[in-house]
Amino acid sequence: MLKKLFLHGTLLSLTVVTLVPLWIMFVTSFLETSGSLGVQTIFPDLGNLTLKNFYDVWTEGNFGRYFWNSLLVTVVITFANLLFDGMAAYALARRHFKGRKWLMGLILLKLMIPATVLMVPTFILVRNLGIYDSYWALILPMVAETFGIFLLRQYMLSLPVELEEAARLEGAGDWRIFFTIIMPLSKPALAVVAIHSVLVSWNAYIYPLILTSSDHMRTLPLGIAFYRASHSDVDTAHLMAGSVIASLPVILAFLIFQRQIIAGLTKGAVKG
């Protein structure tokens, strides 16, 4: 009994520690005036709440354009990751070809390399391709992701081969098997890859910073930073409004796919 109480108490404490900063950010974004952290940010006066902060940030800070850029880049990258990571994972899980183990080893090695190490080569490649400061510069370096390939491969190894063999007896080819059998059965793992892609691409800061230079190509993380730098008199409420705009889609995506994420992390993802 005491063990359960301690466990639940610990989990509750961690939940509170996690949610309180989010609550403060959310409440502060609606305050007419914001100063130092105080009781008003925990228990706000309803008469002191306003939507003006969001309007100011959306119009004066050009957050509408930043939001569209982040949304477009995130959607394209996420669908590209699901498709190309899934295709690569299927080949590594089901096809036997020379050098397959070496290729899988390179993928695992890539997982251990910090992303910052690849910044300069990526920048040089983007400049040489002539796509600097464009949507292609934001999208192409992230259309395939080693984490998704590894996770999907591990999950596909747990799927019964008999289903594919039965489909081949019915005359189904590789593409039909992949899209009608493998992908639907891999939905839990695909949900994990999707939410990972959304988080990485939506919150990306360094790569959009070095691969773009114009204001109309900035994404939300960059927009918040440049909005703070270009408005010396901006208050905390407006900054929190921008942060809410940037974080709300990710929170909603997690709430929608949380069951699939948990299922994907606990079923088949550890099979060798």
C-alpha positions in Angstrom: 0.0 0.0 0.0 2.8 2.4 1.0 4.7 1.5 -2.2 1.7 2.4 -4.4 1.1 5.7 -2.5 4.8 6.6 -3.0 4.6 5.7 -6.7 1.4 7.6 -7.3 2.7 10.5 -5.3 5.9 10.7 -7.3 4.0 10.5 -10.6 1.6 13.2 -9.5 4.5 15.4 -8.4 6.2 15.0 -11.8 3.0 15.8 -13.6 2.6 19.0 -11.6 6.2 20.0 -12.3 5.6 19.4 -16.0 2.2 21.1 -16.3 2.8 24.2 -14.2 5.2 25.9 -16.7 2.7 25.2 -19.5 -0.1 26.7 -17.4 2.0 29.8 -16.6 2.8 30.2 -20.3 -0.9 29.8 -21.3 -2.2 32.2 -18.6 0.5 34.9 -19.2 -0.3 35.0 -22.9 -3.8 36.3 -22.0 -2.8 38.9 -19.5 -3.2 42.6 -20.3 0.0 43.4 -18.4 2.7 41.0 -17.3 5.5 41.6 -14.9 7.4 39.2 -12.6 6.1 35.8 -11.9 3.4 36.0 -9.2 0.0 34.8 -8.1 -1.7 36.3 -11.1 0.1 33.8 -13.4 -1.2 30.9 -11.4 -4.7 32.1 -10.4 -5.5 34.9 -13.0 -8.1 37.5 -12.6 -10.7 36.9 -15.4 -11.1 40.6 -15.9 -7.5 41.0 -16.8 -7.6 38.5 -19.7 -7.5 39.6 -23.3 -6.9 38.2 -26.8 -5.1 41.4 -27.9 -1.7 39.8 -27.4 -2.4 37.1 -29.9 -3.7 39.7 -32.4 -0.6 41.8 -32.0 1.8 38.9 -32.4 -0.1 37.5 -35.4 -0.2 40.8 -37.3 2.8 42.9 -36.2 5.1 39.9 -35.7 4.2 38.3 -39.1 3.3 35.1 -37.2 0.7 34.2 -39.8 3.5 33.7 -42.4 5.7 31.9 -39.8 2.9 29.6 -38.9 2.2 28.8 -42.6 5.9 28.0 -43.2 6.1 25.7 -40.2 2.8 24.0 -41.1 3.8 23.4 -44.7 7.3 22.2 -43.9 6.1 19.9 -41.0 3.3 18.3 -43.1 5.6 17.6 -46.1 8.4 16.3 -44.0 6.1 14.1 -41.9 4.5 12.4 -44.9 7.9 12.1 -46.6 9.3 10.4 -43.5 6.4 8.0 -43.3 6.8 7.0 -47.0 10.6 6.9 -47.4 11.4 5.6 -43.9 8.7 2.9 -44.4 10.1 1.9 -47.8 13.7 1.7 -46.5 12.6 -0.2 -43.4 10.7 -2.7 -45.5 13.6 -3.4 -47.7 15.9 -3.9 -44.7 13.5 -6.1 -42.9 12.3 -8.3 -45.7 15.0 -8.2 -48.5 18.2 -10.1 -48.3 20.9 -8.4 -50.3 24.6 -7.9 -50.2 25.7 -5.3 -47.7 22.4 -5.2 -45.8 24.1 -5.6 -42.4 26.7 -2.9 -43.3 23.9 -0.5 -44.3 22.0 -1.2 -41.1 25.3 -0.5 -39.2 25.7 2.8 -41.0 22.1 3.8 -40.0 22.8 3.0 -36.4 26.0 5.0 -36.6 24.1 7.9 -38.0 21.8 7.8 -34.9 24.9 8.4 -32.7 26.2 11.4 -34.7 25.0 14.8 -33.3 23.0 16.8 -35.8 25.3 19.8 -35.3 28.2 17.9 -36.9 26.2 17.8 -40.2 25.3 21.5 -40.2 28.3 22.6 -42.4 28.1 19.8 -44.9 24.3 20.4 -45.2 24.8 24.1 -45.7 27.4 23.6 -48.4 25.2 21.0 -50.2 22.2 23.3 -50.1 24.1 26.2 -51.5 25.6 24.1 -54.2 22.2 22.8 -55.2 21.0 26.4 -55.5 18.0 25.9 -53.2 19.2 28.2 -50.3 16.5 30.3 -48.7 13.6 28.2 -50.1 11.2 25.6 -49.0 13.4 22.9 -50.6 16.2 23.9 -48.3 13.9 23.4 -45.3 12.4 20.1 -46.5 15.0 18.1 -48.5 17.6 17.5 -45.7 14.8 15.9 -43.6 12.8 13.9 -46.1 14.3 10.6 -44.6 15.2 10.1 -41.0 17.4 7.3 -39.6 15.3 7.0 -36.4 12.2 6.3 -38.4 14.0 3.7 -40.5 15.4 1.9 -37.5 12.1 1.9 -35.6 10.0 0.8 -38.5 12.4 -2.0 -39.4 12.3 -3.3 -35.9 8.5 -3.3 -35.9 8.2 -4.9 -39.4 10.5 -7.7 -38.2 7.7 -8.6 -35.7 5.0 -8.9 -38.5 4.2 -12.4 -39.7 5.8 -13.3 -43.0 2.9 -15.6 -43.8 0.6 -12.7 -44.6 3.0 -11.5 -47.4 3.4 -15.1 -48.7 -0.4 -15.5 -48.9 -0.7 -12.2 -50.7 2.0 -13.2 -53.2 0.1 -16.4 -53.9 -2.9 -14.2 -54.8 -0.7 -12.4 -57.3 0.1 -9.3 -55.2 3.3 -7.5 -56.0 5.8 -5.7 -53.7 4.1 -2.3 -53.9 0.6 -3.7 -53.2 1.9 -5.7 -50.3 3.7 -2.7 -48.9 0.8 -0.3 -49.1 -2.1 -2.7 -48.3 -0.6 -5.0 -45.8 2.7 -3.8 -44.3 1.8 -0.1 -43.8 -1.7 -0.7 -42.2 -0.2 -3.3 -39.8 2.5 -0.8 -38.9 0.2 2.0 -37.8 1.4 2.0 -34.1 5.1 2.4 -35.2 4.1 4.9 -38.0 2.3 7.0 -35.3 5.6 7.2 -33.4 7.5 8.2 -36.5 4.8 10.8 -37.3 4.8 12.5 -33.9 8.7 12.4 -33.9 8.8 14.0 -37.3 6.3 16.6 -36.3 8.2 17.5 -33.1 11.6 17.6 -34.9 10.4 19.6 -37.9 8.0 21.9 -36.1 10.6 22.8 -33.4 13.6 23.0 -35.7 15.7 26.1 -35.1 19.3 25.7 -36.1 18.7 24.4 -39.7 16.1 27.0 -40.7 18.5 29.6 -39.2 21.5 28.6 -41.4 19.5 27.5 -44.5 17.3 30.7 -44.8 17.9 34.4 -44.6 14.7 36.2 -45.6 11.8 37.0 -43.3 9.2 35.3 -45.4 11.0 32.0 -45.1 11.3 31.9 -41.3 9.5 29.3 -39.3 7.8 29.8 -35.9 10.9 29.1 -33.6 12.9 31.6 -35.7 9.9 34.0 -35.7 9.7 34.1 -32.0 13.5 34.8 -31.6 13.5 37.5 -34.3 10.3 39.1 -32.9 12.0 39.4 -29.5 15.1 40.9 -31.1 13.3 43.4 -33.3 10.9 44.6 -30.6 12.9 46.0 -27.7 9.8 47.0 -25.8 8.0 43.7 -26.1 6.6 42.3 -22.9 6.3 38.8 -21.5 2.7 38.4 -22.4 3.3 38.9 -26.1 6.2 36.5 -26.0 4.1 33.9 -24.3 1.3 34.4 -26.9 3.8 33.6 -29.6 4.9 30.6 -27.6 1.4 29.3 -27.3 0.9 29.7 -31.0 4.0 27.7 -31.6 3.3 24.9 -29.1 -0.4 24.4 -29.3 -0.4 22.3 -32.6 2.3 20.0 -31.2 0.3 19.5 -28.0 -2.9 18.7 -29.9 -1.0 16.3 -32.2 0.3 14.4 -29.1 -3.1 14.2 -27.5 -4.6 12.8 -30.7 -2.0 10.2 -31.3 -1.0 9.3 -27.7 -2.5 5.8 -27.8 -0.8 4.9 -31.0 2.5 6.3 -29.6 2.3 4.2 -26.5 1.4 1.1 -28.5 4.2 1.7 -31.0 6.8 2.0 -28.3 5.6 -1.1 -26.4 4.8 -3.5 -29.3 7.4 -4.9 -31.5 9.8 -2.0 -31.3 12.5 -3.9 -29.4 12.6 -7.0 -31.6 16.0 -7.6 -33.1 
